[in-house]
């Protein structure tokens, strides 16, 4: 049975919160997760490192090749230019990607009691603290994951050459180079990893769930107090954030692959020039035949950052 946190109704009476009234609590939980992964905490994606391998990508490019013969060899014959060798290929860099998939310990009973929320247990006609992460999932953490995947995207990654605009106006934080596509002479394209850490406009409104212990102020009746709901609050940091992090495998895993699996969170490509320009050069005592990559770069491999199902 789904249970909703209780709130004061404005006259010191208690009432169930609605899904709409939980919107801001959910948002701040996402913000807390975004700052966690942006700070290289549990759930973060990285280039290299010793965490769980989630894929790799190679940057290749065409290379200039040269055939050489000496002008005069031992048989006394004056040699001509050798044949053109054709362009070559090389791997300039291989990027290995990892994700920190470690999770914290389960939310303790003590945290549920002194930092958590209350609900009305209709079966027993009593008010009780939330006591399981499954109860939180029903009303908060599952919706936070849905928002990350297909909604405002706060708390999730994208790969792009510039700051994304997905999920509504907000802040995308640059986490550095994810892949650099180099070529012989057609330039370099740099793809960055971005994490969305906030929306420009905070959704919902300040509706505060109640709990059993004070967190520094608010209306109180007996031992029941309103909880602060910002991303730094005790409720979020000690209860909702660890509960959300422990559900990472339910939609917050990432992979890098050459096909889409789950939700595509950005495409990046390895390209190289395939055109050839041939030229001769005499540098005494050598005849040189040179093949040089030319033209625009064409795609060798397309890679995807996937948000797995």
C-alpha positions in Angstrom: 0.0 0.0 0.0 1.3 3.4 -0.9 1.6 5.8 2.0 2.2 9.5 1.7 4.0 11.8 4.2 2.0 13.9 6.5 2.0 17.7 6.6 0.5 20.4 8.8 -2.7 21.7 7.1 -2.3 25.3 8.4 -4.3 24.8 11.6 -2.0 22.4 13.4 -3.9 19.4 12.0 -2.2 16.7 10.0 -3.0 15.7 6.4 -1.6 13.5 3.7 0.6 15.3 1.2 -0.3 14.8 -2.4 1.9 13.8 -5.3 2.0 17.4 -6.5 3.0 18.6 -3.1 6.0 16.3 -3.1 7.4 17.8 -6.3 9.8 20.1 -4.6 11.0 17.4 -2.2 11.7 15.1 -5.2 13.5 17.9 -7.0 15.9 18.6 -4.1 16.6 14.9 -3.8 17.7 15.0 -7.5 19.8 18.0 -6.8 21.5 16.2 -4.0 22.3 13.3 -6.3 23.6 15.6 -9.0 26.0 17.2 -6.6 27.1 13.7 -5.4 28.0 12.5 -8.9 29.4 15.9 -9.9 31.7 15.6 -6.9 32.9 12.1 -7.9 30.7 10.3 -5.4 28.6 7.2 -5.8 27.1 6.9 -9.3 29.6 9.1 -11.1 30.8 8.3 -14.6 34.5 8.8 -15.3 37.1 8.5 -18.0 39.5 5.9 -16.7 39.7 5.0 -13.0 39.2 1.7 -11.2 35.4 1.5 -11.0 33.0 -0.7 -12.9 34.0 -0.7 -16.7 31.1 0.5 -18.8 32.7 0.6 -22.3 35.4 2.1 -24.4 36.0 4.2 -27.5 39.0 4.6 -29.9 40.1 7.7 -31.7 41.7 6.8 -35.0 43.1 8.9 -37.8 44.6 8.5 -41.3 48.4 9.0 -41.6 50.8 10.2 -44.2 53.0 7.5 -45.8 56.2 7.8 -47.7 58.1 5.4 -50.1 61.8 6.2 -50.5 64.5 5.1 -53.0 68.1 6.4 -53.2 69.1 8.3 -56.3 72.1 6.1 -57.0 72.4 2.6 -55.8 75.3 0.1 -56.0 74.4 -1.2 -59.5 75.0 2.3 -60.8 71.5 2.8 -62.2 69.8 6.1 -61.5 66.5 5.2 -59.9 63.2 7.0 -60.4 60.5 7.8 -57.9 58.9 4.8 -56.2 55.2 4.0 -56.3 52.8 5.9 -54.0 52.2 4.0 -50.8 48.7 5.1 -50.0 47.6 6.6 -46.7 47.9 4.7 -43.5 45.9 4.5 -40.3 46.6 4.7 -36.6 44.9 4.7 -33.2 45.7 8.0 -31.5 43.9 7.2 -28.1 41.7 4.7 -26.5 39.2 5.9 -23.9 38.0 3.5 -21.2 34.9 4.5 -19.2 33.9 3.6 -15.7 31.0 4.2 -13.3 31.2 4.1 -9.5 28.3 1.7 -8.8 29.0 1.4 -5.1 26.0 2.2 -2.8 25.8 3.3 0.8 24.4 1.1 3.6 20.6 0.8 4.0 18.9 3.8 5.7 19.0 3.0 9.4 16.0 2.9 11.7 17.5 5.8 13.6 17.6 7.9 10.5 14.1 7.0 9.6 13.0 8.0 13.1 14.9 11.3 13.7 15.5 12.5 10.1 12.6 10.9 8.2 8.9 11.5 7.7 5.6 10.4 9.3 2.6 8.8 7.6 -0.8 7.7 8.8 -1.2 4.0 9.1 -4.9 3.5 8.4 -4.8 -0.2 9.1 -3.6 0.4 12.7 -5.1 3.9 13.1 -1.8 5.4 14.1 1.0 7.7 13.0 4.3 6.1 12.2 7.6 7.0 10.7 8.5 5.7 7.2 10.6 2.7 7.9 11.5 1.1 4.5 13.1 2.3 1.3 10.3 0.7 -0.6 7.9 3.2 1.0 10.1 6.0 -0.1 10.3 4.6 -3.6 6.5 4.6 -4.0 6.3 8.4 -3.5 9.7 9.9 -4.0 12.7 8.0 -5.3 11.1 6.2 -8.2 9.7 9.5 -9.4 13.1 11.1 -9.0 14.6 8.4 -11.3 11.8 9.0 -13.8 12.5 12.7 -13.8 16.2 12.1 -14.4 15.6 9.7 -17.3 12.7 11.3 -19.2 11.8 14.6 -17.4 13.9 17.6 -16.2 17.1 15.4 -16.2 18.5 17.0 -13.1 21.0 14.4 -11.7 21.8 12.8 -15.0 24.5 12.9 -17.7 24.8 13.8 -21.3 27.7 13.9 -23.8 27.9 16.9 -26.2 30.3 19.3 -27.7 28.5 22.2 -25.8 26.2 22.5 -22.9 22.9 20.6 -23.5 19.5 22.2 -23.3 17.4 19.1 -22.6 14.9 18.9 -19.8 14.2 22.6 -19.5 16.3 25.6 -18.7 18.9 24.8 -16.1 22.6 24.3 -15.2 24.7 21.7 -17.0 28.1 21.4 -15.4 31.1 20.6 -17.6 32.9 17.5 -16.2 35.7 17.5 -18.8 36.7 15.9 -22.0 34.9 12.6 -22.7 36.2 11.9 -26.2 38.5 13.8 -28.6 38.2 13.0 -32.3 41.4 14.0 -34.0 42.2 14.0 -37.7 45.3 14.5 -39.9 44.3 18.0 -41.1 40.6 18.3 -40.8 40.6 19.5 -37.2 39.7 18.1 -33.8 36.2 17.7 -32.2 36.1 17.6 -28.4 33.1 16.0 -26.7 32.4 16.9 -23.1 30.6 15.0 -20.3 27.9 17.2 -18.7 25.8 16.7 -15.6 22.6 18.7 -14.9 22.7 20.1 -11.4 19.7 22.5 -11.3 16.7 24.0 -13.0 16.5 27.8 -13.5 13.1 27.7 -11.8 12.6 25.4 -8.8 9.5 23.4 -9.4 6.6 22.9 -7.0 6.1 24.8 -3.7 7.4 24.7 -0.2 5.2 22.0 1.4 7.0 20.5 4.4 6.6 16.9 5.5 6.6 16.3 9.2 8.8 14.1 11.3 9.5 13.2 14.9 12.4 15.4 15.7 13.3 19.1 15.1 15.7 20.0 12.3 16.1 23.6 13.3 12.8 25.3 13.3 9.4 25.3 11.9 5.9 24.8 13.3 5.8 22.2 15.9 3.0 20.3 17.7 4.3 18.2 20.5 7.2 16.2 19.2 6.1 16.5 15.5 8.0 19.0 13.5 8.2 20.2 9.9 11.2 18.9 8.0 13.4 21.2 5.9 13.5 19.9 2.3 16.5 21.5 0.6 19.2 19.3 -0.8 21.4 19.9 2.3 18.6 19.1 4.8 18.8 16.1 7.2 15.8 14.5 5.5 17.5 14.6 2.1 21.1 13.8 3.1 20.4 11.1 5.6 17.3 9.4 4.2 16.3 10.3 0.6 19.7 10.6 -1.0 21.1 7.3 0.3 17.7 5.6 -0.6 17.9 7.0 -4.1 21.6 6.0 -4.5 20.7 2.4 -3.5 18.3 2.3 -6.4 21.0 3.2 -8.9 20.6 -0.1 -10.8 16.9 0.8 -11.5 17.7 3.3 -14.2 20.9 5.2 -13.2 23.4 2.9 -14.8 25.3 4.1 -17.9 27.2 2.4 -20.7 29.2 3.4 -23.8 28.5 1.3 -26.8 28.2 1.4 -30.6 24.4 0.8 -30.4 21.6 2.3 -28.4 20.5 0.5 -25.3 18.0 2.1 -23.0 18.0 5.9 -23.5 20.6 7.7 -25.7 22.3 10.4 -23.7 24.6 11.6 -26.4 26.3 10.5 -29.6 30.0 11.0 -30.4 32.0 9.8 -33.4 35.4 8.8 -34.4 36.2 10.1 -37.9 39.1 10.2 -40.3 40.0 11.5 -43.7 39.9 9.0 -46.5 40.9 11.1 -49.5 44.5 10.9 -50.8 46.8 13.5 -52.3 50.0 12.1 -53.9 53.2 14.1 -54.4 56.9 13.6 -55.3 59.8 15.1 -53.5 63.5 14.9 -54.1 65.7 15.4 -51.1 69.2 14.5 -52.2 70.0 11.6 -52.4 66.4 10.4 -52.0 63.4 10.2 -54.2 60.3 10.4 -52.1 56.7 9.4 -53.1 54.2 10.8 -50.5 50.6 9.9 -49.9 48.8 12.5 -47.7 45.3 12.3 -46.2 43.0 15.0 -47.6 39.4 16.1 -47.6 36.6 16.2 -45.0 36.6 13.5 -42.3 34.1 10.7 -42.6 32.6 8.6 -39.8 34.5 5.4 -38.8 32.5 4.5 -35.6 29.6 6.1 -33.8 29.4 5.7 -30.1 26.5 6.3 -27.7 26.3 7.1 -24.0 23.4 5.0 -22.9 21.3 5.4 -19.8 20.4 1.7 -19.2 16.9 0.5 -18.4 
